[in-house]
Amino acid sequence: MLPPFTIIFPGLLPKLMFACSRVQDRLLELEQKDQENELMKQYLNKLCEEEAEKIARKRQEQTVLRDQLNSCNDEILRRRELAKEQEKLIEQRVIQFQEEKAVSLLRF
């Protein structure tokens, strides 16, 4: 037996069925888009995590390189100071030698 509204509105049932079919199709499309969006969100989150890890590694490498550079600079400064001290000692010895030579020449 047909529903009572089909008697009052002939041809309505196929239209309703078509409309329901379109709604179901649209719902399926929306569900598929939601799934695609979720997959894209997961993918983008993974990319963000990987990029964050990459940035953290670079920062760590930069810290290590900066420490090495500072250490090398400190060593250069230390060696320069040592060279200056040695140069002063050599100058003092030369002056002392010249003074001793002058004194020895004055004795004769």
WORAGI-V174819 format. One record per pair of residues at least 4 apart in sequence whose C-alpha atoms are under 7 Angstrom apart, sorted by the first residue. I is the first residue (numbers start at 1). J is the second residue. Records with the same first field share a line. If there is no record, write none. Layout:
I->J / J
This chain:
2->6
4->8
5->9
6->10 / 12 / 13
11->15
12->16
13->17
14->18
15->19
16->20
17->21
18->22
19->23
20->24
21->25
22->26
23->27
24->28
25->29
26->30
27->31
28->32
29->33
30->34
31->35
32->36
33->37
34->38
35->39
36->40
37->41
38->42
39->43
40->44
41->45
42->46
43->47
44->48
45->49
46->50
47->51
48->52
49->53
50->54
51->55
52->56
53->57
54->58
55->59
56->60
57->61
58->62
59->63
60->64
61->65
62->66
63->67
64->68
65->69
66->70
67->71
68->72
69->73
70->74
71->75
72->76
73->77
74->78
75->79
76->80
77->81
78->82
79->83
80->84
81->85
82->86
83->87
84->88
85->89
86->90
87->91
88->92
89->93
90->94
91->95
92->96
93->97
94->98
95->99
96->100
97->101
98->102
99->103
100->104
101->105
102->106
103->107
